[in-house]
Amino acid sequence: VEKANKLTTDASTTFKVRRHIGNYSLVEAVADELIPKQFQAHFQLLGHPVAGEKKYGSVMPFKSRNGIHLEKIFFVHPVSGKPMTLQCNIPQSFTRAGRYS
């Protein structure tokens, strides 16, 4: 993504579609360095905004939240310096067709 102004940052997102569920797609997205709203901005640029993200062009409802779930994150602990991995399984509501509104 090209920088639009001084407030933007270079960022890249790789993704793959894991499953199509009705009018939605379950997508695995990976960022080398996560920047706030990075996934929302990149999927909007691709013409496939994140469900529930009206600010980024979504007209698809997604329960009472947006359609993003952070399943796994890796980082270096700021005090100990040890690598950390946190994981939280995908909610069932993300994988059941017809359970989005």
Secondary structure, 3 states (H helix, E strand, C coil): CCCCCCCCCCCCEEEEEEEEECCEEEEEEEECCCCCCHHHHHHHHCCCCCCCCHHHCCCCCCCCCCCCCCCEEEEECCCCCCEEEEECCCCHHHHCCCCCC
